[in-house]
Amino acid sequence: MTEAADLAPIREAVRALCANFPGEYWRRLDRERAYPEEFVVALTKAGFLAALIPEDYGGSGLTMNAAAAIMEEIQASGCNGAACHAQMYTMGTVLRHGSTEQKRRYLPGIARGESRLQAFGVTEPTSGTDTLSLRTTATRDGDHYIINGQKIWTSRAEHSDLMLLLARTTPREQAKSRTAGLSVFIVDMREAKNNGLTIRPIRTMMNHATTEVFFENVRVPADNLIGVEGDGFRYILSGMNAERILIAAECIGDAKWFIAKAASYARERVVFGRPIGQNQGVQFPIARSYIGMRAAELMVREAAALYEAGKDCGAEANMAKHLAAEASWAAADMCVQTHGGFGFAEEFDIERKFRETRLYTVAPISTNLILSYVAEHVLGLPRSY
Ligand SMILES: Cc1cc2nc3c(=O)[nH]c(=O)nc-3n(C[C@H](O)[C@H](O)[C@H](O)COP(=O)(O)OP(=O)(O)OC[C@H]3O[C@@H](n4cnc5c(N)ncnc54)[C@H](O)[C@@H]3O)c2cc1C
C-alpha cells in the first residue's frame, strides 16, 4: 500500500518545524523533567494538533493518514509527540458522541489551542487494565455530577485545561450489562483545581508529564456528560482505534530515527581499520530493523486507510500498534548496540529515545492485551478474562 504523494508537503512542514527543536532542547527538558511548552505551542500554532478536527469546527480536517504522517515525522525528527499527541485524538470522543452544543463549545477552542484537551482519565491504581472495574464514581446531584475517586498515569494533566474522564454512574451490580454503567465527562480542570481536584506528578523514567489525579467531591455540570449516561465505555472504545494508529505511527517514526542514526554511525565509525558497518555482524541487525519497521509501516497504513474509509479497523489498529511498538523497541536496542559505549552517552540522544520508545509495548495498551484481542476477536479463541 503506497502513501498518497500529497502528504509530502505536510511531512516536509513538520520536519521544518522540528528542526527548531534539536537534541539539546530535549536533553535539557529530559534533565529537568520539564514539559516541552514551546514545542507544543509551535505545533498547535501550525495547526498540526488540530489535524483531525473538521474544518467546520476550526480544525484542519485532514485524514487519519495525514495525522499519522505528522506524528511519525515528529518522532523521526528526534522530537517527542507524546507531550501532546492526545490533543489530536482525545477530542474524537466529543466529535463522535458529543452534542452539537458541546462540539461548538469545545472543538474550536481546542483547534485554536486556547484550551488543551490532553488529559485522558481512564486508568486507576486498583483496576489497571481491567477498565470495567474502575471505582471512580459520578453521582447525579441536581444539575451537577459529583466525582469521587482516583486516576493514575493521567499524562499531561498539569498541562491540560480539560480532561476526558471515565467514571462509574451506576454501581456495577445494578448495571444492565457487563459494559454498561460507565459514563464520559469533560472536566474543566481550571475550575476543578479549586474545587476538590488534586494533581500529583509521578516521576517516570522518561519525560512524559504523567500524574495521579484525586477527585474529592468535584462538581461537574451535568451538561458536561458526553452522550448517554451509562454508555461511556463504548464511547471510549470507539476512540481507541485512532489512538492505536497514531501511536503506531509514532513508533514507526522512532524506528526510522534509530535506524538512520545507526546506519550513519556504522558508515563512519572506524575500528580495526574499517567502518564497523562493513562487518555483517553490525550491518545485519540494522537491515533486520529496517525490514521490521517497513512491515509494521504497511500495517499502520492499512489500519489508517480502513479507518478513513469508515470500516471496522479494530484488528488492524491493534496489530499495527503491536508490530510498530515491537519494531521501534527492536530498532532502539539495535541502535544502542551499534553505538557501543556511545549509545549510553546523553549527547547522542539514543538513551533518551530508547527510554521513550520502551513505553509503547506497555501503554496505552500492553502487548498481552493486544494478543488477547486478536486471539479472541480474530481467531475465535475463548475469552480469557
Ligand atoms: C507513561 C505512562 C503514561 C500513561 N498515560 C495514561 C493516560 O494518559 N491515561 C490513562 O488512562 N492511562 C495512562 N497510562 C496507563 C496505561 O494505559 C497502563 O499502564 C496500561 O494500560 C497497563 O495497565 P497497568 O499499568 O495497570 O498494568 P496492569 O493492568 O497491572 O498489568 C500489568 C501487566 O500484566 C499484564 N496483564 C494484566 N492482565 C492480564 C491478562 N488477563 N492476561 C495477560 N496479561 C495480563 C499486562 O499486560 C501488563 O503487562 C499510562 C501509563 C504510563 C506508564
The ligand as an SDF file (V2000), in Angstrom:
LIG
                    3D

 53 58  0  0  0  0  0  0  0  0999 V2000
    3.9940    6.8290   30.9950 C   0  0  0  0  0  0  0  0  0  0  0  0
    2.5710    6.3520   31.0210 C   0  0  0  0  0  0  0  0  0  0  0  0
    1.5600    7.1780   30.5570 C   0  0  0  0  0  0  0  0  0  0  0  0
    0.2180    6.7670   30.6190 C   0  0  0  0  0  0  0  0  0  0  0  0
   -0.7730    7.6410   30.2550 N   0  0  0  0  0  0  0  0  0  0  0  0
   -2.0720    7.3160   30.5220 C   0  0  0  0  0  0  0  0  0  0  0  0
   -3.1110    8.2850   30.3580 C   0  0  0  0  0  0  0  0  0  0  0  0
   -2.8830    9.4130   29.9330 O   0  0  0  0  0  0  0  0  0  0  0  0
   -4.3910    7.9370   30.7090 N   0  0  0  0  0  0  0  0  0  0  0  0
   -4.7050    6.6970   31.1910 C   0  0  0  0  0  0  0  0  0  0  0  0
   -5.8850    6.4350   31.4890 O   0  0  0  0  0  0  0  0  0  0  0  0
   -3.7270    5.7440   31.3440 N   0  0  0  0  0  0  0  0  0  0  0  0
   -2.4440    6.0330   31.0340 C   0  0  0  0  0  0  0  0  0  0  0  0
   -1.4390    5.1040   31.2240 N   0  0  0  0  0  0  0  0  0  0  0  0
   -1.7940    3.7950   31.7660 C   0  0  0  0  0  0  0  0  0  0  0  0
   -1.5730    2.6690   30.7800 C   0  0  0  0  0  0  0  0  0  0  0  0
   -2.6060    2.6540   29.8300 O   0  0  0  0  0  0  0  0  0  0  0  0
   -1.4870    1.3860   31.6190 C   0  0  0  0  0  0  0  0  0  0  0  0
   -0.2600    1.4500   32.3400 O   0  0  0  0  0  0  0  0  0  0  0  0
   -1.5220    0.1630   30.7760 C   0  0  0  0  0  0  0  0  0  0  0  0
   -2.7620    0.0560   30.1470 O   0  0  0  0  0  0  0  0  0  0  0  0
   -1.2800   -1.0970   31.6320 C   0  0  0  0  0  0  0  0  0  0  0  0
   -2.0750   -1.0530   32.8030 O   0  0  0  0  0  0  0  0  0  0  0  0
   -1.3930   -1.2500   34.2580 P   0  0  0  0  0  0  0  0  0  0  0  0
   -0.1890   -0.3900   34.3130 O   0  0  0  0  0  0  0  0  0  0  0  0
   -2.4190   -1.0270   35.3070 O   0  0  0  0  0  0  0  0  0  0  0  0
   -0.9510   -2.7410   34.2530 O   0  0  0  0  0  0  0  0  0  0  0  0
   -1.7470   -3.9970   34.8440 P   0  0  0  0  0  0  0  0  0  0  0  0
   -3.1590   -3.9960   34.3870 O   0  0  0  0  0  0  0  0  0  0  0  0
   -1.4770   -4.0720   36.3040 O   0  0  0  0  0  0  0  0  0  0  0  0
   -0.9750   -5.1660   34.1140 O   0  0  0  0  0  0  0  0  0  0  0  0
    0.4050   -5.4790   34.4150 C   0  0  0  0  0  0  0  0  0  0  0  0
    0.8990   -6.4860   33.3960 C   0  0  0  0  0  0  0  0  0  0  0  0
    0.0840   -7.6640   33.4420 O   0  0  0  0  0  0  0  0  0  0  0  0
   -0.4380   -7.9530   32.1600 C   0  0  0  0  0  0  0  0  0  0  0  0
   -1.7990   -8.4880   32.2990 N   0  0  0  0  0  0  0  0  0  0  0  0
   -2.8090   -7.9940   33.0670 C   0  0  0  0  0  0  0  0  0  0  0  0
   -3.9150   -8.7580   32.9220 N   0  0  0  0  0  0  0  0  0  0  0  0
   -3.6110   -9.7270   32.0200 C   0  0  0  0  0  0  0  0  0  0  0  0
   -4.3370  -10.8100   31.4450 C   0  0  0  0  0  0  0  0  0  0  0  0
   -5.6130  -11.0460   31.7360 N   0  0  0  0  0  0  0  0  0  0  0  0
   -3.6880  -11.6230   30.5600 N   0  0  0  0  0  0  0  0  0  0  0  0
   -2.3940  -11.3910   30.2610 C   0  0  0  0  0  0  0  0  0  0  0  0
   -1.6540  -10.3780   30.7600 N   0  0  0  0  0  0  0  0  0  0  0  0
   -2.2640   -9.5560   31.6320 C   0  0  0  0  0  0  0  0  0  0  0  0
   -0.4380   -6.6460   31.3900 C   0  0  0  0  0  0  0  0  0  0  0  0
   -0.3320   -6.8910   30.0080 O   0  0  0  0  0  0  0  0  0  0  0  0
    0.7960   -5.9440   31.9520 C   0  0  0  0  0  0  0  0  0  0  0  0
    1.9420   -6.3180   31.2170 O   0  0  0  0  0  0  0  0  0  0  0  0
   -0.0800    5.4760   31.1020 C   0  0  0  0  0  0  0  0  0  0  0  0
    0.9360    4.6260   31.5330 C   0  0  0  0  0  0  0  0  0  0  0  0
    2.2490    5.0530   31.5050 C   0  0  0  0  0  0  0  0  0  0  0  0
    3.3270    4.1330   32.0310 C   0  0  0  0  0  0  0  0  0  0  0  0
  1  2  1  0
  2  3  1  0
  2 52  2  0
  3  4  2  0
  4  5  1  0
  4 50  1  0
  5  6  2  0
  6  7  1  0
  6 13  1  0
  7  8  2  0
  7  9  1  0
  9 10  1  0
 10 11  2  0
 10 12  1  0
 12 13  2  0
 13 14  1  0
 14 15  1  0
 14 50  1  0
 15 16  1  0
 16 17  1  0
 16 18  1  0
 18 19  1  0
 18 20  1  0
 20 21  1  0
 20 22  1  0
 22 23  1  0
 23 24  1  0
 24 25  2  0
 24 26  1  0
 24 27  1  0
 27 28  1  0
 28 29  2  0
 28 30  1  0
 28 31  1  0
 31 32  1  0
 32 33  1  0
 33 34  1  0
 33 48  1  0
 34 35  1  0
 35 36  1  0
 35 46  1  0
 36 37  1  0
 36 45  1  0
 37 38  2  0
 38 39  1  0
 39 40  1  0
 39 45  2  0
 40 41  1  0
 40 42  2  0
 42 43  1  0
 43 44  2  0
 44 45  1  0
 46 47  1  0
 46 48  1  0
 48 49  1  0
 50 51  2  0
 51 52  1  0
 52 53  1  0
M  END
$$$$
